[in-house]
Amino acid sequence: MDKRLLDILCCPVSKTPVRLLGRAELDALNGAIVAGGVVTTAGSPVRERVDEGLITIDRKLIYRVDDGIPVMLPEDGIGTTQLNDFPAP
């Protein structure tokens, strides 16, 4: 992802800056998705693995990046509190 774009992106709700998810974080997220039970902030089940994602620097929300395009819709965010054993960056 372009560094300039990453520098200006923030959570649309809290305005908290975001950073790219690390490999361990992605693996933990995708493991939870495969196991089932991961939902968006709107309550919709997450069924597709995430290849790339952004996380708020306070580590509360994850937003997926599809084909290099950040999907920063509030209802599509994934709360990290539902992820057991979510690793530190």
Secondary structure, 3 states (H helix, E strand, C coil): CCHHHHHHCECCCCCCEEEECCHHHHHHHHHHHHHCCCECCCCCECCCCCCCEEEECCCCEEEEEECCEECCCHHHCEEHHHCCCCCCC
